[in-house]
Amino acid sequence: MKKTLLTLLALTICGMANAAVLKIATVTPEGSQWMKDMRASAREIRERTEGRVQIKYYGGGVMGNDTKVLGKIRIGALQGGAFTPTALASLYSDLNLYGLPLVFDSEEEAAYVRERLDTRLRAGLEDAGFVNFGFAAAGFANIMSNTPVRTLDDLKGQRVWVPEGDTISYISMQSLSLSPVTLSLTDVLTGLQTGLIDIVGIPPIVALVLQWHTKIRYVTELPLVYTFGFMVVDKKVFQKISPADQATVRDVMGRTYEKFDRANLIDNQAARDALLNTGIESISLDEVELERLRGLLRQSNRSLAEKGLFTLELYDEMMMYVQEYRLENGATVAE
């Protein structure tokens, strides 16, 4: 009996030593529903693989900004991370497509396009060396500011946050006569507190989770930028896991991100209501101002594609689907 117990203990220790441990960084705060769901998925993966695959999350941005996380993935200190598209756009530029300003008018329109292009973008990520488990929409980014933004002229000279490495947003904001200020996600709250930036473009749910809403007074409600997030794991590391266990990880994490994709849009609407309940004032652009804005950004988006910041053919295909959706639903199609 004693020998049997020792054998089982030895096998257990051996199994733990041979386990694939995926250390994954995220800015998602500890205690949030997102983090609870991710930890639940990690438990399911561990149970279904009998401990052969274990996921350890580092939440709250403790591993640093995107640049630092990517550096740690390269040297093997981390095996993955949760990112927004701009973080990996230098490695796979077509991740920028969905986030071009004022491409989509509604969540339904974005969903129509995503049904046709998500698989291609995920394959592109794998070609770039990262295994992805799906995209989770975070809703449209709105203009959030400390002075009202009702017209295009109200934007001129304002200092707007642009994520590190986001060349497209930088150029797009310049086309609107804004003054872009590049900051990592973890530095934005300080930037708002100190007056380094005047405007952020962010979905209500993210503003609440990251506490940015405590430093803004107005939200201009227009579908400025479609935002989404995703998790990736270093492909070289992932391929060392057995095919059966890879399939388990893809199944569990795929379902988790499908859940996020559905729930985030509902949560984003609730977050918008919560923002207004804190005293933040809602502002709308009239149609004339909105069309001025669209005109400038259409020119900027097309110019960026022609300069090679993303694949022109894929951009044209995306815009074809946008027009297709609008025609099918009786909406106005832009020239």
C-alpha positions in Angstrom: 0.0 0.0 0.0 2.8 2.4 1.0 4.6 1.6 -2.2 1.5 2.3 -4.3 1.0 5.7 -2.6 4.6 6.6 -3.3 4.3 5.6 -6.9 1.1 7.7 -7.3 2.8 10.6 -5.6 5.8 10.2 -7.9 3.6 10.1 -11.0 1.7 13.2 -9.8 4.9 15.1 -9.2 6.3 14.0 -12.6 3.0 15.1 -14.3 3.2 18.5 -12.7 6.8 18.9 -13.8 5.8 18.1 -17.4 2.7 20.3 -17.4 2.5 23.1 -19.9 2.1 26.3 -17.8 0.9 29.2 -19.9 1.6 32.5 -18.1 -0.7 35.1 -19.6 -0.8 38.9 -18.8 -3.8 41.1 -19.0 -4.8 44.6 -17.9 -8.2 43.2 -16.7 -8.5 44.1 -13.1 -8.6 41.4 -10.4 -12.1 40.9 -9.1 -13.8 41.9 -12.3 -16.3 39.5 -14.0 -13.9 39.2 -17.0 -11.1 38.0 -14.7 -13.5 35.6 -12.9 -14.5 34.1 -16.2 -10.9 33.7 -17.4 -9.9 32.0 -14.2 -13.0 29.7 -14.5 -11.8 28.7 -18.0 -8.3 28.0 -16.6 -9.8 25.6 -14.0 -11.8 23.8 -16.7 -8.7 23.4 -18.9 -6.7 22.1 -16.0 -9.4 19.6 -15.1 -10.1 18.4 -18.6 -6.4 17.9 -19.4 -5.7 16.3 -16.0 -3.2 19.0 -15.1 -1.2 18.7 -18.4 -2.2 22.3 -19.3 -2.3 25.0 -16.7 -3.0 28.7 -17.2 -1.7 31.3 -14.8 -3.1 34.8 -15.3 -1.4 38.1 -14.2 -4.2 40.6 -14.0 -4.4 44.4 -13.4 -1.5 45.2 -15.7 1.1 44.0 -13.2 3.3 42.8 -16.1 3.5 46.3 -17.6 2.3 47.8 -20.9 1.9 45.9 -24.2 5.5 46.5 -25.3 6.8 45.0 -22.0 4.4 42.0 -22.3 5.4 41.3 -25.8 9.1 41.5 -24.8 8.5 39.0 -22.0 6.7 36.6 -24.5 9.7 36.8 -26.8 12.1 35.7 -24.0 9.8 33.1 -22.6 9.0 34.8 -19.3 5.3 34.9 -20.5 3.6 32.7 -23.0 0.7 35.0 -23.9 -1.3 38.1 -23.2 -4.7 39.8 -23.7 -4.4 42.6 -26.2 -6.2 45.2 -28.3 -5.4 45.2 -32.0 -2.9 48.1 -31.9 -0.5 46.1 -29.7 0.1 43.5 -32.4 -0.5 45.6 -35.5 3.2 46.0 -36.2 3.4 42.2 -36.5 0.1 41.8 -38.4 -1.2 45.1 -39.8 -4.6 43.9 -40.9 -5.7 43.8 -37.3 -6.2 47.5 -37.8 -9.1 47.1 -40.3 -12.1 46.9 -37.9 -10.8 49.8 -35.8 -10.6 52.3 -38.6 -12.6 55.4 -37.5 -16.3 55.6 -38.5 -16.2 52.4 -40.7 -19.2 50.9 -39.0 -22.5 52.6 -38.1 -23.8 49.9 -35.8 -23.0 46.7 -33.9 -25.1 44.7 -36.3 -23.2 46.1 -39.3 -19.9 45.2 -37.6 -21.2 41.7 -36.9 -22.2 41.2 -40.5 -18.6 42.0 -41.6 -17.0 40.0 -38.9 -18.9 36.8 -39.9 -17.1 37.1 -43.3 -13.6 38.3 -42.1 -12.9 37.1 -38.6 -11.5 33.7 -39.7 -9.1 35.4 -42.1 -7.8 37.7 -39.5 -7.3 34.9 -37.0 -5.4 32.9 -39.6 -3.3 36.0 -40.2 -2.4 36.1 -36.5 -1.4 32.5 -36.6 0.9 33.2 -39.6 2.4 36.0 -37.5 3.2 33.4 -34.7 0.3 33.7 -32.3 -2.6 31.3 -31.6 -5.8 33.2 -31.1 -9.1 32.0 -29.6 -11.5 34.6 -30.9 -12.3 38.2 -30.8 -14.5 39.9 -28.1 -16.2 43.1 -29.1 -15.9 45.9 -26.5 -18.4 48.2 -28.2 -17.9 51.5 -30.0 -15.4 54.0 -28.6 -17.1 57.4 -27.9 -15.4 60.7 -27.5 -15.0 61.4 -23.8 -13.8 64.8 -22.8 -13.9 67.6 -20.2 -15.3 70.2 -22.6 -18.3 69.6 -24.8 -17.6 68.3 -28.3 -20.6 69.1 -30.5 -18.9 70.1 -33.7 -15.8 69.3 -35.7 -14.4 72.7 -34.7 -14.6 71.7 -31.0 -11.9 69.1 -31.7 -9.3 71.5 -33.1 -6.2 71.7 -31.0 -7.5 69.3 -28.3 -5.0 66.8 -26.9 -6.3 63.3 -27.6 -4.9 60.0 -26.3 -3.5 57.6 -28.9 -2.3 54.1 -27.9 1.4 53.3 -28.2 2.3 52.1 -31.7 -1.1 53.1 -33.1 0.1 54.9 -36.3 -3.3 54.8 -37.9 -5.1 56.5 -35.0 -2.3 59.1 -34.8 -2.8 60.0 -38.5 -6.6 59.9 -38.3 -6.6 62.2 -35.3 -4.3 64.6 -37.0 -6.7 64.7 -40.0 -9.3 66.0 -37.6 -7.0 68.8 -36.4 -6.5 67.1 -33.0 -3.1 66.9 -31.2 -2.4 63.2 -30.6 -0.6 62.3 -27.4 0.9 58.7 -27.3 0.5 56.9 -24.0 0.4 53.3 -22.9 -3.0 52.1 -21.6 -1.7 52.0 -18.1 -0.7 55.7 -18.2 -4.0 57.2 -19.5 -5.6 57.7 -16.1 -2.6 59.7 -15.0 -2.7 61.7 -18.2 -6.3 62.6 -17.6 -5.6 63.5 -13.9 -2.7 65.8 -14.9 -4.2 67.4 -17.9 -1.7 65.9 -20.3 -4.7 64.8 -22.4 -8.1 66.4 -22.9 -9.9 63.6 -24.8 -10.0 59.8 -24.9 -11.9 57.6 -27.3 -13.0 54.6 -25.4 -16.1 52.4 -25.0 -18.1 53.1 -21.8 -17.5 49.7 -20.3 -13.7 50.2 -20.6 -13.9 53.7 -19.1 -15.7 52.2 -16.1 -13.5 49.2 -15.6 -10.3 51.3 -15.8 -11.8 54.2 -13.8 -11.3 56.8 -16.6 -14.8 58.0 -16.2 -13.8 59.7 -12.9 -11.8 62.2 -14.9 -14.2 63.2 -17.7 -17.4 65.2 -17.8 -18.9 64.7 -21.3 -19.5 61.8 -23.7 -20.2 62.5 -27.4 -22.1 59.6 -28.6 -21.1 58.5 -32.1 -19.7 55.2 -33.3 -16.2 56.6 -33.6 -14.2 53.4 -33.5 -15.2 49.7 -33.2 -13.1 48.1 -30.5 -12.3 44.5 -29.6 -9.9 42.5 -27.6 -8.4 39.1 -27.8 -6.0 36.7 -26.2 -3.0 35.2 -27.9 -0.5 32.5 -27.0 3.0 32.1 -28.5 2.4 29.6 -31.4 5.8 27.8 -30.8 4.8 27.1 -27.1 1.3 26.1 -28.0 2.5 23.5 -30.6 4.5 21.7 -27.9 1.2 20.8 -26.3 -0.4 17.5 -27.5 -3.0 17.8 -30.3 -5.7 16.6 -28.0 -4.9 19.1 -25.3 -4.6 21.9 -27.9 -8.1 21.0 -29.0 -9.3 21.3 -25.4 -7.7 24.7 -24.9 -9.2 26.0 -28.2 -12.6 24.6 -27.2 -12.7 26.2 -23.7 -11.1 29.5 -24.6 -13.2 29.7 -27.8 -16.4 29.4 -25.8 -15.1 32.0 -23.2 -14.4 34.5 -25.9 -17.8 33.8 -27.6 -19.3 34.6 -24.2 -17.3 37.8 -23.9 -18.3 38.8 -27.4 -22.0 38.5 -26.6 -21.9 39.8 -23.0 -19.6 42.8 -23.6 -22.1 44.5 -25.9 -24.9 44.2 -23.3 -22.5 45.3 -20.6 -21.4 48.3 -22.7 -24.9 49.6 -22.9 -25.3 49.1 -19.1 -22.0 50.9 -18.6 -23.2 53.9 -20.7 -26.2 54.2 -18.5 -24.0 54.0 -15.4 -21.8 56.8 -16.8 -24.7 59.1 -17.2 -25.9 58.2 -13.7 -22.6 59.6 -12.4 -23.4 63.0 -13.8 -21.5 62.7 -17.1 -23.4 64.6 -19.8 -24.4 63.0 -23.1 -23.8 65.1 -26.3 -24.8 64.3 -29.9 -23.4 65.6 -33.2 -26.0 66.7 -35.7 -26.0 65.0 -39.1 -24.2 67.8 -40.9 -21.3 67.7 -38.4 -21.3 63.9 -38.5 -21.1 63.9 -42.3 -18.2 66.4 -42.2 -16.4 64.0 -39.8 -17.1 61.0 -42.0 -15.9 62.7 -45.1 -12.5 63.6 -43.6 -12.0 60.1 -42.1 -13.0 58.3 -45.3 -10.3 60.1 -47.1 -7.8 59.4 -44.3 -8.7 55.6 -44.2 -8.3 55.2 -47.9 -5.0 57.1 -47.9 -3.7 54.8 -45.2 -4.6 51.7 -47.2 -2.9 53.1 -50.3 0.2 53.7 -48.2 0.3 50.1 -47.2 -0.5 50.4 -43.5 -2.9 47.5 -44.1 -3.9 45.4 -47.1 -5.7 47.5 -49.6 -7.5 44.5 -51.1 -8.8 43.4 -47.7 -9.9 47.0 -46.9 -11.8 47.1 -50.1 -13.4 43.8 -49.4 -14.4 45.0 -45.9 -16.0 48.1 -47.3 -17.8 46.0 -49.9 -19.4 44.0 -47.1 -20.3 47.3 -45.3 -22.1 48.6 -48.4 -23.7 45.2 -48.9 -25.2 45.3 -45.4 -26.4 48.8 -45.8 -28.1 48.1 -49.2 -29.8 45.0 -47.7 -31.0 47.0 -44.7 -32.1 50.2 -46.6 -29.3 52.4 -45.2 -27.5 55.2 -47.0 -24.4 54.1 -48.8 -21.5 56.6 -48.8 -19.9 57.6 -52.0 
